[in-house]
Amino acid sequence: MRRVIVDYKKLNKEILDLLVEKFPFGYEPEDIITFRNAQNEVIEAVEVRTEDTIYLVKVSKRLADTMESFQDDDSDFDDEEKDSTDTPELSDEDSEDEEEY
């Protein structure tokens, strides 16, 4: 199974759907996983899964705001993401914000 750390800024519709489905009223402190990344930085994240991937989505105030906004108005994301419902592939540019663990 593939494991990916993703920043809220890089979320696509699929991951946002999973977050809102798993945490419809927001996440609680006990939902947060804390660990150190390869740069020895402390990372806090919540976990969501697809059939083949485990996502650790970095936690921040902005993530909560993004989830709330997405839940309130799903149509904005649908228009922007119509052609891109697949999981984003990692590139060299994304390596700072997304990393496999």
Residue pairs with C-beta under 8 A, 6 or more apart in sequence:
1 52
1 53
1 54
2 52
2 53
2 54
2 100
3 53
3 54
3 56
3 100
3 101
4 53
4 54
4 55
4 56
4 90
4 98
4 99
4 100
4 101
5 37
5 43
5 45
5 55
5 56
5 58
5 98
5 99
5 100
5 101
6 15
6 55
6 56
6 57
6 58
6 97
6 98
7 57
7 58
7 97
7 98
8 57
8 58
8 60
8 62
8 63
8 66
9 97
10 88
10 94
10 97
10 98
11 19
11 57
11 66
12 81
12 84
12 85
12 86
12 87
12 88
13 77
13 78
13 81
13 84
13 85
14 50
14 85
14 86
14 87
15 48
15 55
15 57
15 87
16 66
16 67
16 70
16 77
18 48
18 49
18 50
18 55
19 46
19 48
19 57
19 67
20 67
20 70
20 71
22 46
22 48
23 31
23 46
23 67
24 71
26 64
26 67
26 68
27 46
27 59
27 64
31 46
32 44
32 45
32 46
32 59
33 44
33 45
33 46
33 47
33 56
34 42
34 43
34 44
35 42
35 43
35 45
35 101
36 42
36 43
37 43
37 99
37 101
38 99
43 56
43 58
44 58
44 59
45 56
45 57
45 58
45 59
46 56
46 57
46 59
47 54
47 55
47 56
47 57
48 54
48 55
48 57
49 55
50 87
53 87
56 101
57 63
70 77
88 94
88 98
90 98
90 99
90 100
